[in-house]
Amino acid sequence: MNQGINRLFIGSRKSELAIIQAKHVSKELSLFNKTYQFSIVTIDTLGDLIISKPLYQFSGNPLWTKELEKLLIDKRCSIAVHSLKDLPTSLPDGFMIGAILERLDPRDALVIKKGLHYKCLKDLPEKSIVGTSSIRRIAQLRRNFPMLLFKDIRGNITTRIKKLDDPKSPYTCLILASAGLLRLGLDDRIVERLESPILLHAVGQGAIGVEVRCDDIIVQDLLKPLNHMPTFLCCLAERSLMSKLEGGCSIPIGIQTKFDGNLLKMESIIVSLDGTQSVNSSMSMEVLKDSDAIKLGVLLADDLIKKGALDILYNIKALRDKDTQIKMTDGNIQKGFLTKETKVKLKMKKNVRNSSKDFSEDFKKDFFSHSGNNNEDSGKKQLKSVQLAHNNEIVFNKQVFLFKHLDGNRRVNTQGTSKDIHPIILALGLQYSEFKICGSNARCIFMLNSFKQVIQDYHTPTGTTLQRHLQSYINLHIAHLVSSRPLSVSMRNAIRFLKLEISNSSIDLAEDEAKSLLIKRIDRFIRDRITVADQVIVAAGQNKINNGDVILTYSRSSIVEQVLIEAYQRHKFFRVIVVDSRPGFEGKECVHRLSKAGITSTYLTISSLCYIIREVTKVFLGAHAMLSNGALYSRVGTSIVAMIAKDNNIPVIVFCESYKFTDRVQLDSFVNNELGPTNKLIDITYSNCYNSGPLSSWYELSNLKLLNLMYDVTPAKFINVCISEMGLLPSTSVPILVHEFK
């Protein structure tokens, strides 16, 4: 839609305020993008259509966003404009906030009926009726003004003001958002702006949020100039607090944030529906980047929880259950009675929270009290197990049945090997089998450099030609490498290149000239397809890193390391989270290199991923290969990282040189994979702490089998973009490039 004709459609609700906000976004986009034409598409949302029902009864339902997201899914628009306070903290899969525009006054405003001359809430007489549909406003104002009554009022701002001014209406005043009145040019109706300690505003109030598809990289780039960083950081802190407390439009969470230099001051309050109970807290912290804002929001939420916020929130949720009733008569919310069962549940939750510290202490005692017992018998068992591990027949019998077709657990025996195998290939095969050389690029470069030496030392037998005999000679060496460890996709493509170059060698060239030319072409392949390709990818990749980003990467990828280090050397300020897993723990080397380069890094295992993912802004992944169906074939665990990122609307960017593209199609990790050494799962040969462990003699347990898969397949739908030396590509474009290279 947004390519070729340079036209973008902006989705909006049909209300007057929504259209004004959409036009504002269109105007701002036009200032920075002269080559695009922007048009507005409008639609009614659930909240627009059902105006007779109070907002608090829509708990958990997306009132204002679902229909606009449907437009995005159908690609009838590329951008959806929302009042940020209407956007849930957890967006559906495939969507993200592309920008948050500069915030107008976030405070609530008092609007008095025409003809009345009250100047503030304190002036209102007892039992005056305040019109509002917001539980947050009702709860906070009931706490401060118990003599007032509150009555639901729905409709857009203009409609509500007309209802207020109707002489027959019961309303004395309305509570509305100041920003909405300002945008509609109705600021002259504002009598009083309400703030702490009277009334704290809603999360995101006053800001415009722009929602886009996660896979629409072009539109995301167009929106970057519109993002107002102070507003973005304030709203990020507010939304992280609400996410931690699991609040929404129907939960009375009040918030107030304000920057004082780099110091972000944040205050929040949670009030029970009847206004009789409340918990409030405030906190200040220097906020320079996204992770700082998120941290502040989470810390403030934790403080509210410590003070009893969850009791109020649990009570509010319980009041919506069938065990309770909420009655709203003449604006009075009457609290129902909790059943005995509900009270017990709340008490149990409270006890669990209060005992968490004791649990932590007991856990530490249990964890650090274990000590290993080394004895002669365990040493003999270990030796016997290691000896058994070298027996290929037993290894095969201990394989998981579903994966018996895969190659793995190989042991290279140089005795009996053909005398025609070059010594450098023998040494390389041994290093491959012992996993001393890992990584697609490293394995490929070592192989090609070894083949250079093989070609250099090669002599064509009499009675044949170099083009014919060298092919079969190289095949002999390839077979030995395959017997050491299955070839990677990069190695297979490099071998295909080498064989083609050999077959295309001119028969008119002398042997030395032909060998010299082949060696130069191997050098050129390494230079063009790996070294220079990596430089191009690094240049493009570092542009995807913004100040304040929190980049998550998994295991270790040399190209991802280069991207991160290059961005840091260009004085970009960001943080890296390295996620790792057994048995290889390759991420340790990655985090060591990044830390040595000066990059602030965090290291954790994949089991902690769900707890840290909310801090992440982008996920960078390396690739073993990109398959023809757009799937990513990479270190096992990669698919878990990508799926969790997708579930949290975090863009996943894959870095892959085009020589790793393959025409192979794979839908799962079973049909084709590689089995790693099973002993690495229990560290028998690598760590003494397992010498006497329960699995040290696992080969003797007839009903126990170990499985160490090396790779997994990540479907294309979990990948936002693939960056190669050919540019930024959707992963589904891989087959086109594979066809071109053929």
C-alpha positions in Angstrom: 0.0 0.0 0.0 2.7 2.4 1.0 5.1 1.5 -1.8 5.0 2.8 -5.3 2.0 5.2 -5.1 3.4 7.0 -2.0 0.1 7.1 -0.3 -0.7 6.2 3.3 -4.0 5.8 5.0 -4.5 6.8 8.7 -7.2 5.0 10.7 -9.3 7.0 13.1 -12.6 6.8 15.1 -15.4 9.0 13.7 -15.7 11.3 16.7 -14.8 14.9 16.2 -11.9 14.7 18.6 -10.5 11.6 17.0 -10.5 13.1 13.6 -8.8 16.3 14.9 -6.1 14.0 16.4 -5.7 12.1 13.1 -5.4 15.3 11.1 -2.7 16.5 13.6 -0.7 13.3 13.0 -1.2 13.7 9.2 0.1 17.3 9.3 3.1 16.3 11.4 3.9 13.4 9.0 3.6 15.7 6.0 6.2 18.1 7.5 8.8 15.3 7.5 7.7 13.3 4.4 7.0 15.4 1.4 6.8 12.5 -1.0 3.8 10.9 0.8 0.1 11.7 0.6 -1.9 11.0 3.8 -5.6 10.2 3.9 -7.9 9.5 6.9 -10.1 6.4 7.1 -12.8 6.5 9.9 -14.7 3.7 11.6 -17.0 3.3 14.6 -15.6 1.3 17.6 -17.4 -0.7 20.2 -17.1 2.2 22.7 -18.7 4.6 20.1 -21.7 2.3 19.4 -22.6 1.3 23.0 -23.1 4.5 24.9 -25.8 3.3 27.3 -23.5 1.1 29.3 -21.1 2.5 32.0 -17.4 2.1 31.2 -16.6 0.1 34.3 -18.9 -2.7 33.0 -16.6 -3.2 30.0 -13.8 -4.6 32.1 -11.1 -6.2 30.0 -12.7 -5.4 26.6 -10.9 -3.2 24.0 -13.5 -0.5 23.6 -11.7 1.9 21.3 -9.0 -0.1 19.5 -10.2 -3.5 18.1 -11.9 -2.1 15.0 -8.9 0.1 14.1 -6.6 -2.9 14.5 -8.8 -4.8 12.1 -8.2 -2.1 9.6 -4.5 -2.5 10.1 -4.7 -6.3 9.7 -6.6 -5.9 6.5 -4.1 -3.2 5.3 -6.9 -0.8 4.8 -4.7 1.6 6.8 -1.1 1.7 7.8 -1.4 3.9 10.9 -4.1 3.9 13.7 -4.4 7.0 15.8 -5.6 6.7 19.4 -5.8 8.7 22.6 -3.0 6.9 24.3 -5.1 6.3 27.5 -7.4 4.1 25.4 -4.6 1.8 24.3 -4.1 -1.3 26.4 -0.7 -1.8 28.0 -0.5 -5.2 26.2 -1.2 -4.9 22.5 -2.4 -7.8 20.4 0.2 -9.8 18.5 1.6 -8.0 15.4 1.0 -4.5 16.7 3.2 -1.9 18.4 3.2 1.8 19.3 5.1 3.6 16.5 5.2 7.0 18.1 3.8 9.1 21.0 3.3 12.7 20.1 3.9 15.6 22.4 1.5 15.6 25.3 -1.0 18.4 26.0 -2.2 19.2 29.5 -2.8 15.7 31.0 -4.9 17.0 33.9 -8.7 16.6 34.3 -10.9 19.7 34.1 -14.0 20.8 35.8 -16.8 22.1 33.4 -19.8 23.8 35.0 -23.3 23.9 33.6 -24.1 27.2 31.8 -25.8 29.7 34.1 -24.1 28.4 37.2 -21.2 30.4 38.7 -19.2 27.9 40.7 -15.5 28.3 40.4 -14.2 25.0 41.8 -15.3 21.7 43.2 -15.2 23.0 46.8 -17.9 25.5 45.9 -20.4 22.8 44.8 -23.3 22.4 47.2 -24.0 19.1 48.9 -25.5 16.3 46.7 -24.5 18.1 43.5 -24.4 15.6 40.6 -21.1 15.2 38.9 -21.2 13.7 35.4 -18.5 11.2 34.6 -18.1 7.6 33.4 -14.7 7.1 34.9 -14.3 4.9 37.9 -10.9 6.5 38.5 -12.5 10.0 38.7 -15.4 8.8 40.9 -13.2 6.9 43.4 -10.7 9.8 43.9 -13.4 12.5 44.0 -15.6 10.5 46.4 -12.5 10.2 48.7 -12.1 14.0 48.8 -15.7 15.1 48.3 -18.0 12.5 50.0 -20.9 15.0 49.9 -21.1 14.9 46.0 -23.1 12.4 43.9 -21.8 10.9 40.7 -23.9 9.9 37.7 -22.8 8.1 34.5 -22.7 10.1 31.3 -21.6 8.8 27.9 -21.0 10.2 24.4 -18.4 12.3 22.8 -17.2 15.6 24.5 -19.6 17.8 22.6 -22.6 15.5 23.3 -21.8 15.4 27.0 -21.5 19.2 27.2 -24.9 19.5 25.5 -26.4 17.1 28.0 -24.8 19.2 30.8 -26.2 22.5 29.6 -29.7 21.1 29.0 -31.8 22.9 31.7 -33.7 19.6 32.4 -30.5 17.6 33.0 -29.6 16.7 36.6 -25.9 17.4 36.1 -24.2 20.3 37.9 -20.9 19.7 36.3 -18.7 17.4 34.2 -15.2 16.1 34.7 -13.4 15.9 31.3 -9.8 15.7 30.1 -8.2 19.1 29.6 -6.4 17.9 26.5 -9.6 17.0 24.7 -11.2 20.3 25.4 -8.1 22.1 24.2 -8.0 20.2 20.9 -11.7 21.0 20.4 -11.2 24.7 21.1 -13.4 24.4 24.2 -10.9 25.5 26.7 -13.1 28.5 27.6 -15.4 26.0 29.4 -12.6 24.9 31.8 -13.4 26.3 35.3 -10.7 24.4 37.2 -7.9 22.1 36.3 -7.6 19.3 38.8 -4.4 17.7 40.0 -2.8 16.1 43.0 -3.9 15.7 45.7 -7.5 16.3 44.4 -7.4 14.2 41.3 -4.6 12.4 39.5 -5.0 11.8 35.8 -5.2 8.6 33.8 -2.2 6.7 32.4 -1.3 8.2 29.1 -3.9 11.0 29.3 -3.3 14.0 27.0 -1.0 12.1 24.6 -1.7 10.7 21.1 -0.4 7.2 20.5 0.1 5.9 16.9 -0.3 2.2 16.5 1.3 0.3 13.6 2.0 -3.2 12.4 5.2 -4.7 13.7 6.2 -5.9 10.3 5.8 -2.4 8.6 9.4 -1.2 9.0 8.9 1.6 6.5 6.0 3.2 8.4 7.9 2.8 11.6 10.8 4.8 10.2 8.3 7.5 8.9 7.0 7.9 12.5 10.3 8.3 14.2 10.4 12.1 13.9 7.0 12.4 15.5 8.0 10.6 18.7 8.4 13.2 21.5 11.0 11.7 23.9 9.9 13.4 27.2 6.3 12.5 26.6 7.4 9.0 25.5 9.4 8.4 28.7 6.6 9.8 31.0 4.0 7.6 29.3 6.3 4.5 29.3 6.8 4.9 33.1 3.0 5.3 33.5 2.2 2.3 31.3 4.8 0.1 33.0 3.2 0.9 36.4 -0.3 0.0 35.1 1.0 -3.1 33.4 2.6 -4.3 36.7 -0.7 -3.6 38.5 -2.8 -5.1 35.7 -4.9 -1.9 35.6 -7.0 -0.5 32.8 -9.8 2.0 32.1 -12.0 0.4 34.7 -9.4 0.3 37.5 -9.0 3.5 39.5 -5.3 4.1 39.0 -4.4 7.8 39.2 -1.0 9.0 38.0 1.0 12.2 37.7 4.4 12.5 36.1 6.6 15.5 35.5 10.2 16.1 34.4 12.5 18.4 36.4 15.6 18.4 34.2 16.5 14.7 33.9 14.6 13.8 37.1 11.3 12.3 36.5 8.9 12.7 39.4 6.1 10.2 39.5 3.1 10.0 41.9 0.3 7.4 41.9 -2.8 6.6 43.8 -5.2 3.6 43.9 -8.6 4.1 45.5 -11.4 1.7 46.3 -14.7 2.1 44.5 -16.4 3.6 47.4 -13.5 6.0 48.2 -13.0 4.7 51.7 -9.6 3.0 51.1 -6.6 4.3 49.2 -2.9 3.7 48.7 -0.6 6.3 47.3 3.1 6.6 46.7 5.6 8.9 44.9 9.1 8.4 43.6 11.7 10.3 41.6 14.6 9.0 39.5 16.9 10.2 36.8 15.4 9.0 33.5 17.5 9.1 30.4 16.3 6.1 28.4 13.5 3.6 28.0 14.8 1.1 30.6 15.0 3.9 33.2 11.4 4.9 32.7 10.2 1.2 32.9 12.2 0.7 36.0 10.7 3.8 37.7 7.2 2.6 36.9 7.8 -0.9 38.2 9.5 0.4 41.4 6.6 2.6 42.1 4.1 -0.2 41.4 6.1 -2.5 43.8 5.9 0.2 46.5 2.1 0.5 46.0 1.8 -3.3 46.3 3.8 -3.3 49.5 1.4 -0.7 50.9 -1.7 -2.9 50.1 -2.7 -1.9 46.5 -3.4 -5.5 45.5 -6.0 -5.8 48.3 -7.9 -2.9 46.8 -7.5 -4.2 43.2 -8.5 -7.8 44.2 -11.6 -6.4 45.9 -12.5 -4.4 42.8 -12.2 -7.5 40.6 -14.1 -9.6 43.1 -17.0 -7.1 43.1 -17.4 -7.9 39.4 -17.6 -11.6 40.0 -20.9 -13.4 40.3 -20.3 -13.6 44.1 -20.7 -9.8 44.4 -22.8 -6.9 43.1 -22.1 -3.4 42.1 -25.1 -1.2 42.2 -25.0 2.3 40.8 -28.1 4.2 41.8 -28.3 8.0 41.5 -24.5 8.0 41.2 -23.9 6.1 44.4 -21.7 3.0 44.2 -22.8 0.5 46.9 -20.2 -2.1 47.7 -21.6 -5.6 47.7 -20.6 -8.4 50.1 -17.7 -10.7 49.4 -18.5 -14.4 49.8 -16.6 -16.4 52.4 -14.7 -18.2 49.6 -13.6 -14.9 48.0 -12.4 -13.6 51.4 -10.4 -16.7 51.9 -8.7 -16.4 48.5 -7.8 -12.8 49.2 -6.4 -13.7 52.6 -4.3 -16.5 51.0 -2.9 -14.1 48.4 -1.9 -11.7 51.2 -0.3 -14.5 53.2 1.7 -15.6 50.2 3.0 -12.1 49.6 3.9 -11.7 53.3 5.8 -14.9 53.4 7.8 -14.3 50.2 10.8 -13.1 52.2 10.8 -16.1 54.5 10.5 -18.3 51.4 13.6 -16.6 49.9 15.6 -17.2 53.0 14.6 -20.8 53.2 15.4 -21.3 49.6 18.9 -19.8 50.0 19.6 -22.1 53.0 18.5 -25.2 51.0 20.4 -24.2 47.9 23.7 -23.5 49.6 23.6 -26.4 52.0 24.3 -29.2 49.5 27.7 -30.8 49.2 29.0 -33.4 46.9 30.3 -36.8 47.9 33.3 -38.1 45.9 34.3 -41.7 46.2 36.2 -44.3 44.3 33.0 -46.1 43.1 31.6 -42.9 41.5 35.0 -42.3 39.7 34.9 -45.9 38.3 31.3 -45.4 37.2 32.2 -42.1 35.5 35.1 -43.7 33.6 32.9 -46.6 32.5 30.3 -44.2 31.3 32.8 -42.2 29.3 34.2 -45.4 27.7 30.6 -46.5 26.8 30.0 -43.0 25.3 32.7 -43.8 22.7 31.0 -47.0 21.6 28.9 -46.0 18.5 26.6 -49.0 18.8 25.6 -48.1 22.3 25.2 -44.4 21.3 22.8 -45.4 18.6 20.8 -47.6 20.9 20.5 -44.7 23.4 19.1 -42.3 20.8 15.5 -41.1 21.0 13.5 -43.0 18.5 12.0 -40.0 16.8 15.4 -38.6 16.0 17.3 -41.8 15.1 17.5 -40.6 11.5 19.7 -37.6 12.5 23.5 -37.6 12.6 25.2 -36.9 15.9 27.5 -38.1 18.7 30.3 -38.7 16.1 33.8 -39.6 17.0 36.5 -39.1 14.4 39.0 -42.0 14.3 42.0 -41.0 12.1 43.3 -44.6 12.1 42.3 -46.3 8.9 41.5 -43.0 7.2 42.5 -42.8 3.5 46.1 -41.7 3.0 44.9 -39.3 0.3 43.2 -37.1 2.9 45.3 -33.9 3.4 46.6 -33.5 7.0 45.0 -30.1 7.3 41.6 -31.7 6.6 42.2 -34.4 9.2 43.0 -31.7 11.8 40.0 -29.7 10.8 37.7 -32.7 11.0 38.9 -33.4 14.5 38.3 -29.8 15.6 34.8 -29.9 14.1 33.9 -33.1 15.9 35.1 -31.7 19.2 33.2 -28.5 18.6 36.3 -26.4 18.9 35.3 -24.5 15.8 31.6 -23.3 16.1 29.5 -20.8 14.2 28.5 -20.9 10.5 30.9 -18.2 9.4 33.9 -19.6 11.3 33.3 -23.2 10.1 32.9 -22.0 6.5 36.0 -19.8 6.6 38.2 -22.5 8.2 37.0 -25.0 5.6 37.7 -22.7 2.6 41.1 -21.7 3.9 41.9 -25.4 4.4 40.7 -26.2 0.8 43.1 -23.4 -0.3 46.0 -25.4 1.2 44.6 -28.6 -0.3 44.5 -27.0 -3.8 48.0 -25.5 -3.3 49.5 -28.9 -2.5 47.5 -30.7 -5.2 49.1 -32.3 -8.3 47.1 -33.6 -11.2 47.8 -37.2 -12.0 49.0 -38.1 -15.5 46.3 -39.1 -17.9 43.6 -36.7 -16.5 42.8 -33.0 -16.2 42.6 -30.8 -13.1 38.9 -30.0 -13.8 38.0 -33.7 -13.6 40.3 -35.1 -11.0 40.3 -32.1 -8.5 36.5 -32.4 -8.2 36.7 -36.1 -7.1 39.7 -35.2 -4.9 37.8 -32.4 -3.1 34.8 -34.8 -2.7 37.0 -37.2 -0.8 37.9 -34.4 1.7 34.3 -33.3 1.9 33.2 -36.8 2.8 35.7 -36.8 5.7 34.4 -33.5 7.0 30.8 -34.8 6.8 31.9 -37.9 8.8 33.2 -35.5 11.5 30.1 -33.3 11.7 27.2 -32.5 9.4 27.9 -29.6 7.1 26.2 -26.3 7.7 24.2 -24.6 5.0 26.9 -22.0 4.6 29.5 -24.7 4.1 27.3 -26.5 1.5 26.8 -23.3 -0.4 30.5 -22.5 -0.3 31.3 -26.1 -1.6 28.8 -25.6 -4.4 30.6 -22.4 -5.3 34.0 -24.1 -5.2 32.9 -27.0 -7.4 31.4 -24.6 -9.9 34.7 -22.7 -10.1 36.6 -25.9 -10.6 34.4 -27.1 -13.4 34.6 -23.7 -15.1 38.4 -23.6 -15.0 39.9 -23.3 -18.4 41.7 -26.4 -19.7 44.1 -24.1 -21.5 45.6 -22.8 -18.2 48.7 -24.4 -16.8 48.1 -26.2 -13.5 49.9 -23.6 -11.3 47.9 -20.8 -13.0 44.6 -22.7 -12.6 45.3 -23.4 -8.9 46.3 -19.8 -8.3 43.1 -18.6 -9.9 41.0 -20.9 -7.8 42.7 -19.7 -4.6 42.1 -16.1 -5.6 38.4 -16.9 -6.2 38.1 -18.5 -2.8 39.6 -15.4 -1.3 37.2 -13.3 -3.2 34.3 -15.4 -2.0 35.4 -15.0 1.6 35.8 -11.2 1.0 32.6 -10.5 -0.9 30.2 -13.0 0.6 31.3 -12.9 4.2 33.7 -10.0 5.1 32.2 -7.2 3.0 28.7 -8.6 3.4 29.2 -8.4 7.2 30.4 -4.8 6.9 27.3 -3.8 4.9 25.0 -5.6 7.4 26.7 -3.9 10.3 26.3 -0.5 8.8 22.5 -1.2 8.2 22.1 -2.9 11.5 23.5 -0.2 13.7 21.0 2.3 12.2 18.3 0.2 13.8 19.7 1.0 17.3 18.4 4.2 18.9 19.5 5.9 22.1 17.8 4.3 25.1 17.2 0.9 23.4 17.4 -2.3 25.3 18.6 -4.9 22.8 18.2 -8.6 23.5 20.2 -11.2 21.7 20.4 -15.0 22.1 23.5 -17.2 22.5 26.3 -15.8 20.3 26.3 -14.5 16.8 29.5 -12.9 15.4 27.5 -10.5 13.2 25.2 -9.4 16.0 28.3 -8.7 18.1 29.8 -6.5 15.3 26.5 -4.6 15.0 26.3 -3.8 18.7 30.0 -2.8 19.0 29.8 -0.6 15.9 26.7 1.2 17.3 28.5 1.7 20.6 31.6 3.1 18.9 29.3 5.6 17.1 28.4 6.9 20.6 24.9 5.4 20.8 23.7 4.7 24.3 21.9 1.4 24.8 21.9 -1.7 26.9 22.2 -5.3 25.8 20.7 -8.4 27.4 22.3 -11.7 26.4 20.1 -14.7 26.9 21.8 -18.0 27.0 21.0 -21.7 27.6 22.6 -25.1 28.2 24.6 -27.0 27.1 26.8 -24.7 25.1 26.5 -21.4 27.1 27.9 -19.6 24.0 26.4 -16.4 25.3 29.1 -16.2 27.9 31.7 -15.4 25.2 29.3 -12.8 23.7 28.7 -10.9 26.9 32.4 -11.0 27.7 33.2 -9.4 24.3 30.5 -6.8 24.7 31.5 -5.9 28.2 35.1 -5.7 27.2 34.1 -3.2 24.4 32.4 -1.0 27.1 28.8 -2.0 26.4 26.5 -2.2 29.4 25.3 -5.8 29.4 23.1 -8.2 31.3 23.5 -12.0 31.2 20.8 -14.5 32.0 19.5 -17.9 31.1 16.5 -18.5 28.9 14.4 -19.6 31.9 14.4 -15.9 33.0 13.4 -14.5 29.6 9.7 -14.0 30.5 10.7 -11.8 33.4 13.1 -9.5 31.6 11.2 -9.2 28.2 9.2 -6.1 29.2 12.5 -4.1 29.4 13.4 -5.1 25.8 12.8 -2.8 22.8 14.3 -4.9 20.0 15.6 -8.5 19.6 18.6 -9.1 17.4 19.2 -12.7 16.2 21.9 -14.4 14.2 21.2 -17.1 11.7 22.6 -20.5 10.9 20.4 -20.3 7.7 17.4 -18.7 6.2 15.1 -21.3 4.6 13.1 -20.9 1.4 9.8 -20.6 3.3 11.2 -17.6 5.2 11.8 -19.5 8.4 14.9 -19.0 10.5 17.2 -22.0 11.2 19.3 -21.2 14.2 20.6 -22.3 17.6 18.0 -24.2 19.5 16.0 -21.9 21.8 15.9 -19.1 19.1 12.3 -19.9 18.3 11.3 -19.5 22.0 13.0 -16.0 22.1 11.3 -14.9 18.9 7.8 -16.2 20.0 8.0 -14.5 23.4 9.2 -11.3 21.7 6.3 -11.5 19.2 3.9 -12.0 22.1 5.1 -8.8 23.7 5.1 -6.8 20.4 8.8 -6.5 20.3 10.4 -6.4 16.8 12.6 -9.3 15.9 15.5 -8.5 13.5 17.6 -11.3 12.0 21.1 -10.7 10.6 22.1 -13.1 7.9 24.5 -13.1 5.0 22.9 -14.1 1.7 25.3 -17.0 1.3 23.4 -18.7 4.1 20.1 -18.6 2.2 18.9 -22.0 1.0 16.2 -23.4 -1.2 15.4 -26.0 1.5 11.9 -25.8 3.1 11.5 -26.9 6.7 8.4 -26.6 8.8 9.7 -28.2 12.0 12.9 -29.2 13.8 12.4 -33.0 13.5 12.9 -33.7 9.8 16.4 -32.2 9.6 18.6 -31.2 12.5 21.8 -32.1 14.2 22.4 -33.9 17.4 25.0 -32.5 19.7 27.1 -34.5 22.2 24.8 -36.0 24.8 27.4 -35.8 27.5 27.4 -32.0 27.3 23.9 -32.1 28.8 25.3 -33.4 32.1 28.9 -32.0 31.8 30.5 -35.4 32.5 33.7 -34.5 30.8 33.7 -30.8 31.6 32.9 -30.2 35.2 33.9 -32.1 38.3 30.8 -31.0 40.2 28.8 -33.7 38.3 31.2 -36.6 38.8 28.9 -38.2 41.4 25.6 -36.8 40.1 22.6 -39.0 39.5 23.2 -38.9 35.7 27.0 -39.6 35.8 26.3 -43.2 34.7 23.3 -42.5 32.5 24.5 -45.0 29.8 23.8 -47.8 32.3 20.2 -46.8 32.8 18.4 -48.8 30.1 15.2 -46.7 30.1 16.9 -43.3 30.0 17.8 -41.5 26.8 19.3 -38.0 26.3 18.5 -35.6 23.5 20.7 -32.6 22.6 19.2 -30.9 19.5 21.5 -28.3 18.0 19.0 -26.1 16.1 15.3 -25.2 15.8 13.1 -23.5 13.2 11.5 -20.1 13.8 8.5 -19.5 11.5 8.5 -16.4 9.3 5.6 -14.8 11.1 7.8 -14.3 14.2 10.4 -12.3 12.2 9.9 -8.6 11.4 12.8 -8.1 9.0 16.0 -9.9 7.8 19.0 -7.7 7.2 21.5 -9.0 4.7 24.0 -7.3 2.4 21.1 -7.1 -0.1 19.2 -4.7 2.2 16.3 -5.0 4.6 14.1 -7.8 3.5 11.0 -9.6 4.7 12.1 -13.1 5.4 9.6 -14.4 2.9 11.7 -12.8 0.1 14.5 -15.5 0.6 13.3 -17.8 -2.2 13.5 -14.9 -4.7 17.1 -14.2 -3.8 17.9 -17.9 -3.9 16.5 -18.1 -7.4 18.5 -15.0 -8.5 21.8 -16.5 -7.2 21.1 -19.7 -9.0 
